[in-house]
Amino acid sequence: MTGPDLTLALDSDAGAYVAVHDRLDEPSADVGLSSRELDVRRATRDVAARVLAPLAAEFDRTHEFTHVGVQALATAGLGGLVFPPHLGGTGDSNVAYAVAMEEVAAACPSTSLVFMTQMHAAYPILLAGDDDLQRRYIPGLLDGSAYGSLGITEPDAGSDVSSLATTATATDQGWSVSGQKTFITTGDRADVIICFATVDRTRGRDGITAFVLEGDWDGVSRGAPFAKLGMHGSSTAELFLDDVQVPRANLLGTEGAGWKVVMSSVVKSRISAAAQGVGIARAVYARTLLTLRALHGPRLPDDLTFALAEMRGQLLEGRLLLHAVARQVDHDSAVSAGQIGIMKQRCTDLGFRAAVTAVGLLGAYGDLADVGVERYLRDAKVTQIYDGTNEIQRLLIGREITRAMEDIL
Ligand SMILES: Cc1cc2nc3c(=O)[nH]c(=O)nc-3n(C[C@H](O)[C@H](O)[C@H](O)COP(=O)(O)OP(=O)(O)OC[C@H]3O[C@@H](n4cnc5c(N)ncnc54)[C@H](O)[C@@H]3O)c2cc1C
C-alpha cells in the first residue's frame, strides 16, 4: 500500500511557490511596508521560487555550497540592499533587507546564511572603513564576485568576545596578525575576512581592533568545512592566521575601536538572524498546511485548526516585531541591545518552535525528508546560537530591565 503523494508543488513549480506564499501574506503586516519594500519582497520571492526553493533539499542532501543561490540573488540586484549606490548597493531600508532575508530563509535557510554573511562582512567596512577600503572591498561582496567572512569567534572566545586571543603586533608597515578563528561562516572560501584581534590583551575590550584581511594572503589557511546539524548548503570552518602581514591601510577604524565595530555590526546581524527565524516559521507553516491538506483535505479537525491558528498568530507577531525593530534601526541606529535582543531571541525561537510544532502536527510525515519540515527544524536550531546566543540576548534584555527598575524605584 502506498501513502498519499506528499511531493509539494512549491519545491518544483515557481508559479505554485509564489501563489502559496502570496496567499499567506498578512495584510496587517504589509500595511506598514512602503511600495519599494513590497517590490523588494516580490523580487526576492521570484528568485526564491525559481532558484532557491528547487535546490534547497539538494543542498541539504549533498552539502553543496549554495554558490548558485548567492549568485542569483546578486544578479537580481539584491546583494547590497542597505548599501549606498556608489558602492554597488541600492540604498534600501533595513526593513527592506529584513523582508528580503525572510524570503530567502523561507526558501533556503542555507542560502540565507551565506547571503547575510556577505552583508555582515561588508557592513563593518561601510561603518568604519575609509573611502579606499570601501571601494576596494564592498562592491565585490555585493555583486557576488567575492565571498566574505566575519571572523570573531575563537576556540576560547564565543559568547565572551572580549576574551579573544588573536593578536595584532605592530610592525613598520602595519600589523602582524596571528591566531585562530573558528565556526566562521564561508571561512573555507572567503576572499575578504573581517578579523578581530587584540593589540593588547590586558586592555580587554579596549584592545580589540578590526582589520580587513584577504583570503589569499601569506599566513592565512583554512580548515575543512565542519559537518553540521543543518544549514548544509553553507560552510562553517576554522581560520588559521600565522604572522599575516596586514598593511596599515587595512585597519578598520582606529586601534582599539574594534569592540565598537562589533557592537554596531550586531545590530544588523541580529536583524538577519531574526528574519531567518520568521522565514523558517513561514516555510514550515506553509508546508504544514499543504501536507495536512494532502492527508485530510481542506477541512481539518478542530484540534489541528486550533494548532494552525496558533502558528499563524505567532508568525504574524514575529513578523511585526521584526519589521518594527528594523524600522526603529532605520530611524535610530542607537537602538538598544535589549531591544535588538528581544527581536533576535523571539524571532529565532519562533522559527525553531514552529518547526518543532510542524513536525509534531504531521506525525510520522513530519519526519520525512520529502515533506521538508525536518530540514527546517535542523536549520532553525543554529539561529538560536549564532549572532549572540538567545541566553546572551536574555542577559542583555535583563540588564536593561535592571537599569529600568533602578530608574523607576
Ligand atoms: C553554523 C554557525 C555559524 C557561525 N558563524 C560565525 C561567523 O561567521 N563568525 C563568527 O565569528 N562566529 C560564528 N559562529 C559562532 C557563534 O557566533 C558562536 O557559536 C556563539 O557566539 C556562541 O559561542 P560558543 O559556541 O563558543 O558558545 P559559548 O559561549 O561557549 O556558550 C555555550 C553555552 O553557554 C551559554 N552561555 C555562555 N555565556 C553565558 C552567560 N554569561 N550567561 C548565560 N549563558 C551563557 C550559551 O548561551 C550557550 O548556550 C557560528 C556558529 C555556528 C554554529
The ligand as an SDF file (V2000), in Angstrom:
LIG
                    3D

 53 58  0  0  0  0  0  0  0  0999 V2000
   26.7020   27.4840   11.9240 C   0  0  0  0  0  0  0  0  0  0  0  0
   27.4520   28.5200   12.6930 C   0  0  0  0  0  0  0  0  0  0  0  0
   27.9080   29.6620   12.0400 C   0  0  0  0  0  0  0  0  0  0  0  0
   28.6470   30.6090   12.7180 C   0  0  0  0  0  0  0  0  0  0  0  0
   29.1570   31.6900   12.0360 N   0  0  0  0  0  0  0  0  0  0  0  0
   30.0120   32.5340   12.6540 C   0  0  0  0  0  0  0  0  0  0  0  0
   30.7060   33.5490   11.9180 C   0  0  0  0  0  0  0  0  0  0  0  0
   30.5070   33.6960   10.7090 O   0  0  0  0  0  0  0  0  0  0  0  0
   31.5900   34.3400   12.5800 N   0  0  0  0  0  0  0  0  0  0  0  0
   31.8380   34.1960   13.9130 C   0  0  0  0  0  0  0  0  0  0  0  0
   32.6580   34.9370   14.4270 O   0  0  0  0  0  0  0  0  0  0  0  0
   31.2070   33.2340   14.6430 N   0  0  0  0  0  0  0  0  0  0  0  0
   30.3130   32.4080   14.0470 C   0  0  0  0  0  0  0  0  0  0  0  0
   29.6780   31.4060   14.7660 N   0  0  0  0  0  0  0  0  0  0  0  0
   29.9640   31.2650   16.1780 C   0  0  0  0  0  0  0  0  0  0  0  0
   28.8080   31.7140   17.0620 C   0  0  0  0  0  0  0  0  0  0  0  0
   28.6380   33.1000   16.9990 O   0  0  0  0  0  0  0  0  0  0  0  0
   29.1210   31.2050   18.4740 C   0  0  0  0  0  0  0  0  0  0  0  0
   28.9480   29.8130   18.4450 O   0  0  0  0  0  0  0  0  0  0  0  0
   28.2440   31.8250   19.5180 C   0  0  0  0  0  0  0  0  0  0  0  0
   28.6020   33.1600   19.7340 O   0  0  0  0  0  0  0  0  0  0  0  0
   28.3230   31.0910   20.8670 C   0  0  0  0  0  0  0  0  0  0  0  0
   29.6430   30.8980   21.2440 O   0  0  0  0  0  0  0  0  0  0  0  0
   30.1290   29.4250   21.6980 P   0  0  0  0  0  0  0  0  0  0  0  0
   29.6780   28.4740   20.6510 O   0  0  0  0  0  0  0  0  0  0  0  0
   31.5770   29.4900   21.9930 O   0  0  0  0  0  0  0  0  0  0  0  0
   29.3180   29.1070   22.9930 O   0  0  0  0  0  0  0  0  0  0  0  0
   29.6800   29.5100   24.4930 P   0  0  0  0  0  0  0  0  0  0  0  0
   29.8950   30.9760   24.6110 O   0  0  0  0  0  0  0  0  0  0  0  0
   30.7340   28.6010   24.9780 O   0  0  0  0  0  0  0  0  0  0  0  0
   28.3030   29.1700   25.2090 O   0  0  0  0  0  0  0  0  0  0  0  0
   27.8820   27.8210   25.4680 C   0  0  0  0  0  0  0  0  0  0  0  0
   26.5190   27.8780   26.1250 C   0  0  0  0  0  0  0  0  0  0  0  0
   26.6070   28.6590   27.3460 O   0  0  0  0  0  0  0  0  0  0  0  0
   25.7020   29.7530   27.3040 C   0  0  0  0  0  0  0  0  0  0  0  0
   26.3270   30.9240   27.9280 N   0  0  0  0  0  0  0  0  0  0  0  0
   27.5290   31.4510   27.6560 C   0  0  0  0  0  0  0  0  0  0  0  0
   27.7730   32.5290   28.4210 N   0  0  0  0  0  0  0  0  0  0  0  0
   26.6720   32.6940   29.1920 C   0  0  0  0  0  0  0  0  0  0  0  0
   26.3020   33.6400   30.2000 C   0  0  0  0  0  0  0  0  0  0  0  0
   27.0920   34.6260   30.5450 N   0  0  0  0  0  0  0  0  0  0  0  0
   25.0760   33.5050   30.7790 N   0  0  0  0  0  0  0  0  0  0  0  0
   24.2370   32.5150   30.4210 C   0  0  0  0  0  0  0  0  0  0  0  0
   24.5510   31.5750   29.4880 N   0  0  0  0  0  0  0  0  0  0  0  0
   25.7380   31.6630   28.8800 C   0  0  0  0  0  0  0  0  0  0  0  0
   25.4460   29.9990   25.8360 C   0  0  0  0  0  0  0  0  0  0  0  0
   24.1990   30.6350   25.6390 O   0  0  0  0  0  0  0  0  0  0  0  0
   25.4620   28.6000   25.2860 C   0  0  0  0  0  0  0  0  0  0  0  0
   24.2230   28.0010   25.4640 O   0  0  0  0  0  0  0  0  0  0  0  0
   28.9100   30.4540   14.0980 C   0  0  0  0  0  0  0  0  0  0  0  0
   28.4140   29.3230   14.7780 C   0  0  0  0  0  0  0  0  0  0  0  0
   27.7190   28.3720   14.0840 C   0  0  0  0  0  0  0  0  0  0  0  0
   27.2540   27.1640   14.8390 C   0  0  0  0  0  0  0  0  0  0  0  0
  1  2  1  0
  2  3  1  0
  2 52  2  0
  3  4  2  0
  4  5  1  0
  4 50  1  0
  5  6  2  0
  6  7  1  0
  6 13  1  0
  7  8  2  0
  7  9  1  0
  9 10  1  0
 10 11  2  0
 10 12  1  0
 12 13  2  0
 13 14  1  0
 14 15  1  0
 14 50  1  0
 15 16  1  0
 16 17  1  0
 16 18  1  0
 18 19  1  0
 18 20  1  0
 20 21  1  0
 20 22  1  0
 22 23  1  0
 23 24  1  0
 24 25  2  0
 24 26  1  0
 24 27  1  0
 27 28  1  0
 28 29  2  0
 28 30  1  0
 28 31  1  0
 31 32  1  0
 32 33  1  0
 33 34  1  0
 33 48  1  0
 34 35  1  0
 35 36  1  0
 35 46  1  0
 36 37  1  0
 36 45  1  0
 37 38  2  0
 38 39  1  0
 39 40  1  0
 39 45  2  0
 40 41  1  0
 40 42  2  0
 42 43  1  0
 43 44  2  0
 44 45  1  0
 46 47  1  0
 46 48  1  0
 48 49  1  0
 50 51  2  0
 51 52  1  0
 52 53  1  0
M  END
$$$$
